[in-house]
């Protein structure tokens, strides 16, 4: 088994908490450190730096200014506050108007949400539907959501008034260590699904279950086919495909289901791949381009196939070809990547192009220097690689590294905070105000209500900001300088001497500050 690492260093959210695949193999993931999640495919390149772009020694640091940072490209599931877990609905036991929607657990806001997917250029966007479930008690903590075999929605409710680790003591008496609930949500007028006995089926029978309208059934059949003996599965799959004809209902999707079986058993079927590559359904063609990358070592003409894909009229097919090219271990693979520059692009494609070109750099750098690459006369393509060579990943500032480590989970990547929970830093009068006041907050923490940009945050049940006095004077100066520069309209820097002075004058303080105390 080989694990591929994507979005190294938290470049698409940290604390990944939920991965889901739609009916056409598109991958989405949810990040537990923020409200958003992401369409994963543009970063699924092989050979990318598993530590991110800014550090060769630490895998847990990502940098807002890094060109490898994905957050601004196309965040999905925008809501507030933080959410976790991800499922995609596909069952006759639930209403037609939510089929294909995402299902997300809002552990921080005591909600269960339903975002709807829509296309956006080569990628996706989402819009929020009305909340599926909401509780008046903040102890409702839906940490996982799933559609069960009967088609009902199941919600794992941690049911705890206290969450987090550094914000509250592990010994806090309010921590509930005995309760927890599982909710079952059904739709009126929709009968529960009765599942077949999949465990008793042979590969040929399991392949028939790939026709099922139930996502749960198809997924479990897929798992069983993955675990079954390869020789039996391949024989059954070849026979099953032979019976499929273009007039078969859902023909192209079934070809997609079939090619996934061969992928799972690492066995290329070029004839089947050819059918999938020429499908009318662009969603099927897009996945086919990904398969070319996965089978590159077994296909004699992988680069030729990808060159065709990267010129496809559909942007998502082109993006999949760009990413798939990173799986071809040849210098010429970058020519597929750069061919996408000559077609219409969007932020998703631009990101994929950069990631694949960067990942392939060890293979094309010497070939470029020796003029061994053919760009078809395109000056733009050659210039792109030369510029990439001339712009090595920039090292982060010390303050940015500390912000990512200690501040981002609450105040978020762009300093916008979480509405009603954590105040924003961007545009905050507290950030560009008196630096001594900020130093006091970092040294001793903050509790109670605070008004920021006209909005009230905090309250009796709010989690207070913890003290970060364990940081050195220089570290506090660095992070506050970063915050004031990044989010405070280029406000003046904070020096270590300023921190040292405030630390000395408040050395006997043991309690967090309140906003009123800081205003005096």
C-alpha positions as CSV (number, residue, x, y, z in Angstrom):
1,X,0.0,0.0,0.0
2,X,1.2,3.5,-0.8
3,X,-0.3,6.7,0.6
4,X,-0.3,9.9,-1.4
5,X,-0.2,13.1,0.5
6,X,-2.1,16.1,-0.8
7,X,-2.2,19.8,0.3
8,X,0.8,19.3,2.5
9,X,1.2,21.6,5.5
10,X,-2.5,22.4,5.8
11,X,-2.8,24.1,2.4
12,X,-6.5,23.3,2.2
13,X,-7.5,23.5,5.8
14,X,-6.1,21.7,8.8
15,X,-7.7,18.9,10.8
16,X,-9.4,17.2,7.8
17,X,-12.6,15.9,9.1
18,X,-14.7,14.2,6.4
19,X,-14.1,13.1,2.8
20,X,-16.8,12.3,0.3
21,X,-17.0,11.3,-3.3
22,X,-20.0,12.3,-5.6
23,X,-21.5,9.8,-8.1
24,X,-18.9,10.7,-10.7
25,X,-15.8,10.3,-8.5
26,X,-15.3,14.0,-7.6
27,X,-13.6,14.3,-4.2
28,X,-14.5,16.8,-1.5
29,X,-13.1,17.2,2.0
30,X,-14.2,19.1,5.1
31,X,-11.8,20.9,7.4
32,X,-12.4,20.9,11.1
33,X,-10.5,24.1,11.9
34,X,-12.8,26.4,9.9
35,X,-16.4,26.6,8.5
36,X,-15.3,25.8,5.0
37,X,-14.5,22.7,3.0
38,X,-13.0,22.2,-0.4
39,X,-13.2,20.4,-3.8
40,X,-10.0,18.3,-3.4
41,X,-9.1,17.4,-7.0
42,X,-7.0,20.5,-8.0
43,X,-4.5,19.5,-5.3
44,X,-4.5,15.8,-5.9
45,X,-1.1,15.9,-7.6
46,X,1.6,13.3,-7.2
47,X,5.0,14.4,-5.9
48,X,3.9,17.7,-4.2
49,X,5.9,18.7,-1.2
50,X,4.1,16.9,1.7
51,X,5.2,19.7,4.1
52,X,3.7,22.5,2.1
53,X,5.7,25.3,0.5
54,X,7.1,27.2,3.4
55,X,8.9,24.7,5.6
56,X,11.2,21.7,5.2
57,X,11.0,20.8,8.9
58,X,7.4,21.2,10.0
59,X,4.3,19.7,8.4
60,X,1.8,21.6,10.5
61,X,2.4,25.1,9.2
62,X,0.6,26.7,6.2
63,X,1.1,30.2,5.0
64,X,-1.6,32.6,3.9
65,X,0.7,34.3,1.3
66,X,2.0,31.1,-0.2
67,X,1.0,30.4,-3.8
68,X,0.3,26.8,-2.7
69,X,-2.4,28.0,-0.3
70,X,-5.7,26.8,-1.7
71,X,-8.2,28.5,0.7
72,X,-8.9,31.5,-1.5
73,X,-9.4,29.5,-4.7
74,X,-12.8,28.1,-4.0
75,X,-13.9,27.4,-0.5
76,X,-17.2,25.5,-0.2
77,X,-19.9,25.1,2.5
78,X,-19.4,28.7,3.7
79,X,-21.3,29.0,7.0
80,X,-20.6,29.8,10.6
81,X,-19.2,28.7,12.8
82,X,-17.0,25.6,12.4
83,X,-18.4,22.4,11.1
84,X,-17.2,18.8,10.6
85,X,-18.1,15.6,8.8
86,X,-19.3,15.3,5.2
87,X,-21.8,13.1,3.5
88,X,-23.5,13.3,0.1
89,X,-27.2,12.3,-0.1
90,X,-28.4,9.8,-2.6
91,X,-31.4,7.7,-1.5
92,X,-35.1,7.2,-2.4
93,X,-35.8,7.4,1.3
94,X,-35.2,11.2,1.3
95,X,-36.9,14.0,-0.7
96,X,-36.0,14.6,-4.3
97,X,-35.1,18.2,-3.8
98,X,-32.1,17.3,-1.5
99,X,-30.6,14.5,-3.7
100,X,-26.9,15.2,-4.3
101,X,-26.7,17.8,-1.5
102,X,-23.9,17.7,1.1
103,X,-24.8,16.8,4.7
104,X,-22.6,18.5,7.3
105,X,-22.5,18.4,11.1
106,X,-22.2,21.8,12.7
107,X,-20.7,20.8,16.0
108,X,-19.8,24.4,16.9
109,X,-23.1,26.0,16.1
110,X,-25.5,23.2,17.2
111,X,-26.8,22.6,13.6
112,X,-26.9,20.1,10.8
113,X,-26.6,21.7,7.4
114,X,-27.5,21.0,3.8
115,X,-25.3,22.8,1.2
116,X,-26.3,22.3,-2.5
117,X,-23.5,21.8,-5.1
118,X,-23.4,23.6,-8.4
119,X,-20.8,23.9,-11.2
120,X,-18.5,26.8,-11.2
121,X,-16.1,26.8,-14.2
122,X,-13.9,23.8,-13.9
123,X,-14.9,23.4,-10.2
124,X,-17.8,23.7,-7.8
125,X,-19.6,26.2,-5.6
126,X,-22.2,25.6,-2.9
127,X,-25.3,27.4,-1.6
128,X,-26.8,26.8,1.8
129,X,-30.3,25.4,2.1
130,X,-32.4,25.9,5.3
131,X,-30.8,24.2,8.3
132,X,-31.9,20.6,8.6
133,X,-31.6,20.5,12.4
134,X,-30.9,23.1,15.0
135,X,-30.8,22.9,18.8
136,X,-31.4,25.6,21.4
137,X,-28.7,24.1,23.6
138,X,-25.0,24.6,22.8
139,X,-24.4,21.1,24.2
140,X,-25.8,19.7,20.9
141,X,-22.6,18.6,19.1
142,X,-23.2,16.8,15.8
143,X,-19.6,15.6,15.2
144,X,-20.5,13.1,12.5
145,X,-23.4,12.6,10.0
146,X,-24.2,9.8,7.6
147,X,-26.9,8.2,5.5
148,X,-27.6,4.7,6.8
149,X,-28.6,1.6,4.9
150,X,-32.3,2.4,5.5
151,X,-31.9,5.8,3.9
152,X,-32.3,7.7,7.1
153,X,-29.9,10.4,8.2
154,X,-27.9,9.5,11.3
155,X,-26.3,12.2,13.5
156,X,-23.7,11.4,16.1
157,X,-24.3,13.9,18.9
158,X,-21.4,14.2,21.3
159,X,-23.7,16.3,23.6
160,X,-21.1,18.3,25.6
161,X,-21.2,21.9,26.7
162,X,-17.4,22.1,26.6
163,X,-15.3,21.6,23.6
164,X,-11.7,22.4,22.6
165,X,-8.5,21.8,24.4
166,X,-6.4,24.9,25.1
167,X,-9.5,27.1,25.5
168,X,-10.8,25.1,28.6
169,X,-9.2,22.9,31.2
170,X,-9.4,19.2,30.8
171,X,-10.5,19.2,34.4
172,X,-13.4,21.7,33.8
173,X,-16.3,20.3,35.8
174,X,-18.7,21.2,33.0
175,X,-17.2,18.5,30.7
176,X,-19.9,15.9,30.2
177,X,-18.2,12.4,30.2
178,X,-21.4,10.3,30.4
179,X,-23.9,11.5,27.8
180,X,-24.1,11.2,24.0
181,X,-26.9,10.6,21.5
182,X,-27.5,9.3,18.0
183,X,-30.4,11.0,16.1
184,X,-32.2,9.3,13.3
185,X,-33.9,11.6,10.8
186,X,-36.5,10.3,8.3
187,X,-38.7,11.9,5.7
188,X,-42.5,11.6,5.9
189,X,-44.1,9.8,3.0
190,X,-40.8,8.0,2.1
191,X,-40.5,4.3,2.9
192,X,-37.2,3.0,4.4
193,X,-34.9,1.2,2.1
194,X,-34.6,-2.6,2.4
195,X,-31.0,-3.6,1.5
196,X,-30.1,-6.9,-0.2
197,X,-27.8,-9.3,1.5
198,X,-24.6,-8.0,0.0
199,X,-22.3,-10.0,2.2
200,X,-23.6,-13.3,0.6
201,X,-23.1,-12.1,-3.0
202,X,-20.5,-13.2,-5.5
203,X,-18.6,-10.6,-7.6
204,X,-21.1,-11.0,-10.6
205,X,-24.0,-10.2,-8.2
206,X,-22.2,-7.3,-6.6
207,X,-21.5,-5.8,-10.0
208,X,-25.3,-5.8,-10.6
209,X,-25.7,-3.8,-7.4
210,X,-23.7,-1.0,-9.1
211,X,-26.9,-0.2,-10.9
212,X,-28.7,0.6,-7.7
213,X,-30.1,4.1,-7.2
214,X,-28.9,3.9,-3.6
215,X,-25.5,5.4,-2.9
216,X,-25.1,3.3,0.2
217,X,-25.7,0.1,-1.7
218,X,-23.3,1.0,-4.5
219,X,-20.6,2.0,-2.0
220,X,-20.8,-1.2,0.0
221,X,-20.8,-3.3,-3.2
222,X,-17.7,-1.4,-4.2
223,X,-16.0,-2.2,-0.9
224,X,-16.8,-5.9,-1.2
225,X,-15.5,-6.0,-4.7
226,X,-12.3,-4.3,-3.6
227,X,-11.8,-7.0,-1.0
228,X,-12.7,-10.0,-3.2
229,X,-10.0,-12.1,-4.9
230,X,-8.7,-10.2,-7.9
231,X,-9.0,-13.1,-10.4
232,X,-12.7,-13.6,-9.6
233,X,-13.5,-9.9,-9.7
234,X,-11.7,-9.3,-13.0
235,X,-13.4,-12.2,-14.7
236,X,-16.8,-11.1,-13.5
237,X,-16.2,-7.5,-14.5
238,X,-15.1,-8.4,-18.0
239,X,-18.3,-10.5,-18.5
240,X,-20.4,-7.7,-17.0
241,X,-18.9,-5.1,-19.4
242,X,-19.4,-7.3,-22.4
243,X,-23.2,-7.3,-21.8
244,X,-23.4,-3.5,-21.6
245,X,-24.4,-1.8,-24.9
246,X,-24.9,2.0,-25.6
247,X,-28.7,1.5,-25.3
248,X,-28.3,0.2,-21.7
249,X,-30.0,2.6,-19.3
250,X,-27.4,4.8,-17.6
251,X,-24.8,3.3,-19.9
252,X,-21.9,5.8,-19.4
253,X,-22.3,5.9,-15.6
254,X,-22.1,2.1,-15.5
255,X,-18.9,2.3,-17.6
256,X,-17.6,4.6,-14.9
257,X,-18.6,2.2,-12.2
258,X,-16.8,-0.6,-14.0
259,X,-13.6,1.2,-14.6
260,X,-13.4,1.9,-10.9
261,X,-13.4,-1.8,-10.2
262,X,-10.4,-2.3,-12.5
263,X,-8.7,0.7,-10.8
264,X,-9.2,-0.9,-7.4
265,X,-7.5,-4.1,-8.6
266,X,-4.7,-2.1,-10.4
267,X,-5.5,-3.7,-13.8
268,X,-5.7,-1.5,-16.9
269,X,-8.3,-2.1,-19.5
270,X,-7.4,0.2,-22.4
271,X,-10.5,-0.6,-24.5
272,X,-12.8,0.3,-21.6
273,X,-10.8,3.4,-21.0
274,X,-11.2,4.5,-24.6
275,X,-15.0,4.2,-24.2
276,X,-15.0,6.3,-21.1
277,X,-12.7,8.9,-22.6
278,X,-15.1,9.5,-25.5
279,X,-18.3,9.5,-23.3
280,X,-20.8,12.3,-24.1
281,X,-21.2,13.0,-20.4
282,X,-18.4,15.4,-19.4
283,X,-18.5,14.1,-15.8
284,X,-17.5,10.7,-17.1
285,X,-14.8,12.1,-19.4
286,X,-13.4,14.1,-16.5
287,X,-13.0,10.9,-14.4
288,X,-11.5,9.1,-17.4
289,X,-8.7,11.6,-17.5
290,X,-7.9,10.8,-13.9
291,X,-7.7,7.1,-14.7
292,X,-5.2,7.8,-17.5
293,X,-2.9,9.1,-14.7
294,X,-3.5,6.2,-12.4
295,X,-2.8,3.7,-15.3
296,X,0.1,5.7,-16.8
297,X,2.7,3.0,-16.2
298,X,0.5,0.4,-17.9
299,X,-0.5,2.5,-20.9
300,X,2.0,3.1,-23.9
301,X,0.2,6.3,-25.0
302,X,-0.7,7.9,-21.6
303,X,0.7,11.3,-22.6
304,X,-1.1,11.2,-26.0
305,X,-4.4,10.5,-24.3
306,X,-3.8,13.3,-21.8
307,X,-2.9,15.8,-24.6
308,X,-6.3,15.0,-26.0
309,X,-8.0,15.5,-22.7
310,X,-6.3,18.8,-21.9
311,X,-7.8,20.2,-25.1
312,X,-11.3,19.1,-24.2
313,X,-14.1,21.7,-24.6
314,X,-15.0,21.1,-20.9
315,X,-12.9,22.8,-18.3
316,X,-13.2,20.1,-15.7
317,X,-11.9,17.5,-18.1
318,X,-8.9,19.8,-18.8
319,X,-8.2,20.2,-15.1
320,X,-8.3,16.4,-14.5
321,X,-5.8,16.0,-17.3
322,X,-3.5,18.6,-15.8
323,X,-3.6,16.8,-12.4
324,X,-3.2,13.4,-14.0
325,X,-0.1,14.5,-15.9
326,X,1.7,14.7,-12.5
327,X,1.4,10.9,-12.3
328,X,3.4,10.4,-15.5
329,X,7.1,10.1,-14.7
330,X,8.5,11.9,-17.7
331,X,9.8,15.4,-18.3
332,X,7.4,15.7,-21.3
333,X,4.4,15.4,-18.9
334,X,4.8,19.1,-18.1
335,X,3.9,19.8,-21.8
336,X,0.4,18.4,-21.1
337,X,0.2,20.7,-18.0
338,X,1.2,23.8,-19.9
339,X,-1.1,23.1,-22.9
340,X,-3.9,24.2,-20.5
341,X,-2.5,27.7,-20.5
342,X,-3.7,28.1,-24.1
343,X,-7.4,27.3,-23.1
344,X,-9.9,29.3,-21.1
345,X,-8.9,29.1,-17.4
346,X,-10.2,29.9,-14.0
347,X,-8.7,29.9,-10.4
348,X,-9.2,26.1,-10.0
349,X,-7.3,25.4,-13.2
350,X,-4.6,28.0,-12.5
351,X,-4.0,26.3,-9.1
352,X,-3.9,22.8,-10.7
353,X,-1.4,24.0,-13.4
354,X,0.9,25.4,-10.8
355,X,0.8,22.4,-8.5
356,X,1.4,19.9,-11.3
357,X,4.2,21.9,-12.8
358,X,5.8,22.4,-9.5
359,X,5.5,18.7,-8.6
360,X,7.0,17.7,-12.0
361,X,9.9,20.2,-11.7
362,X,12.5,17.6,-10.7
363,X,11.8,15.9,-14.1
364,X,11.6,18.9,-16.4
365,X,14.1,21.3,-15.0
366,X,17.2,19.8,-16.7
367,X,15.2,19.1,-19.9
368,X,14.2,22.8,-20.0
369,X,17.8,23.9,-19.5
370,X,18.9,21.6,-22.4
371,X,16.1,22.9,-24.7
372,X,14.6,19.4,-24.9
373,X,11.0,20.4,-24.3
374,X,8.6,21.1,-27.1
375,X,6.0,23.9,-26.4
376,X,4.7,24.1,-29.9
377,X,6.0,27.5,-30.4
378,X,4.2,28.9,-27.3
379,X,6.4,31.6,-25.7
380,X,3.9,31.7,-22.8
381,X,4.5,28.1,-21.9
382,X,8.3,28.4,-21.8
383,X,8.0,31.7,-19.8
384,X,5.7,30.0,-17.3
385,X,8.4,27.4,-16.4
386,X,11.2,30.0,-16.3
387,X,9.2,32.1,-14.0
388,X,8.4,29.1,-11.8
389,X,12.1,28.4,-11.6
390,X,12.8,32.0,-10.6
391,X,10.3,32.1,-7.9
392,X,11.1,29.5,-5.2
393,X,8.7,29.2,-2.3
394,X,8.9,32.1,0.0
395,X,9.7,31.6,3.6
396,X,7.0,32.8,6.0
397,X,7.6,35.6,8.5
398,X,8.1,34.3,12.1
399,X,4.9,36.0,13.1
400,X,2.9,34.3,10.3
401,X,4.1,30.9,11.5
402,X,3.0,31.6,15.1
403,X,-0.4,32.9,13.8
404,X,-1.0,29.8,11.9
405,X,-0.1,27.6,14.9
406,X,-1.9,29.5,17.7
407,X,-4.4,32.0,16.3
408,X,-5.9,30.6,13.0
409,X,-8.3,28.1,14.5
410,X,-10.3,30.9,16.1
411,X,-9.6,34.0,14.0
412,X,-9.4,32.0,10.7
413,X,-7.1,32.3,7.7
414,X,-8.2,35.7,6.6
415,X,-8.6,37.2,10.0
416,X,-12.4,37.3,9.7
417,X,-13.1,35.3,12.9
418,X,-16.4,33.4,13.4
419,X,-19.5,35.6,13.5
420,X,-21.0,35.7,17.0
421,X,-18.2,33.5,18.4
422,X,-14.7,34.8,17.7
423,X,-14.1,38.5,16.8
424,X,-12.5,39.4,13.5
425,X,-9.0,40.8,13.4
426,X,-9.3,42.2,9.9
427,X,-10.5,45.8,10.2
428,X,-10.7,45.7,14.0
429,X,-10.1,48.9,15.9
430,X,-8.4,46.8,18.6
431,X,-5.8,45.6,16.1
432,X,-4.7,49.0,14.8
433,X,-5.1,50.6,18.2
434,X,-2.8,50.8,21.2
435,X,-0.2,47.9,20.9
436,X,0.2,47.7,24.7
437,X,-3.5,46.7,24.9
438,X,-2.9,43.9,22.4
439,X,0.2,42.7,24.3
440,X,-1.9,42.5,27.5
441,X,-4.5,40.4,25.8
442,X,-1.9,37.9,24.5
443,X,-0.1,37.7,27.8
444,X,-3.1,37.2,30.0
445,X,-6.1,36.3,27.8
446,X,-9.5,37.9,27.4
447,X,-12.9,37.1,28.9
448,X,-16.4,38.5,28.8
449,X,-18.1,40.6,26.1
450,X,-16.2,42.8,23.6
451,X,-17.4,45.0,20.8
452,X,-15.5,44.8,17.6
453,X,-16.5,46.8,14.5
454,X,-19.9,47.4,16.0
455,X,-20.6,43.7,16.8
456,X,-20.8,42.1,20.2
457,X,-18.8,39.0,20.9
458,X,-18.5,36.9,24.1
459,X,-20.9,36.3,27.0
460,X,-21.4,34.2,30.0
461,X,-21.1,30.9,28.1
462,X,-18.4,32.0,25.7
463,X,-15.0,30.4,25.6
464,X,-12.4,32.9,26.8
465,X,-9.3,33.7,24.9
466,X,-6.5,31.8,26.7
467,X,-3.2,33.3,27.8
468,X,-0.3,32.8,25.5
469,X,2.3,34.0,28.0
470,X,4.4,31.0,27.3
471,X,5.6,32.7,24.1
472,X,8.8,34.7,24.3
473,X,8.8,38.5,24.1
474,X,10.1,38.2,20.5
475,X,7.4,35.7,19.5
476,X,4.6,37.8,20.8
477,X,6.1,40.9,19.1
478,X,6.4,38.8,15.8
479,X,2.8,37.6,15.8
480,X,1.4,41.0,16.8
481,X,3.4,42.6,14.1
482,X,2.1,40.1,11.6
483,X,-1.5,40.7,12.7
484,X,-1.2,44.5,12.6
485,X,0.5,44.4,9.2
486,X,-1.8,41.8,7.6
487,X,-5.1,42.8,9.2
488,X,-4.5,46.3,10.5
489,X,-3.9,48.4,7.4
490,X,-0.1,48.2,7.7
491,X,-0.1,49.5,11.3
492,X,3.3,50.0,13.0
493,X,5.3,47.0,14.2
494,X,5.5,45.8,17.8
495,X,9.0,45.4,19.4
496,X,10.2,42.8,21.8
497,X,11.1,45.6,24.2
498,X,7.5,46.8,24.3
499,X,6.4,43.2,25.2
500,X,9.0,43.0,27.8
501,X,7.9,46.2,29.4
502,X,4.2,45.2,29.6
503,X,5.1,41.8,30.8
504,X,7.1,43.3,33.7
505,X,4.3,45.8,34.7
506,X,1.6,43.0,34.7
507,X,3.7,40.2,36.1
508,X,1.4,39.7,39.2
509,X,-1.8,39.4,37.1
510,X,-3.3,35.9,37.2
511,X,-6.8,36.6,35.6
512,X,-7.7,37.3,32.0
513,X,-8.6,40.9,31.1
514,X,-12.0,42.2,30.2
515,X,-12.7,44.7,27.5
516,X,-13.7,47.4,30.1
517,X,-10.5,46.9,32.0
518,X,-8.4,47.4,28.9
519,X,-10.2,50.6,28.0
520,X,-9.2,52.3,31.3
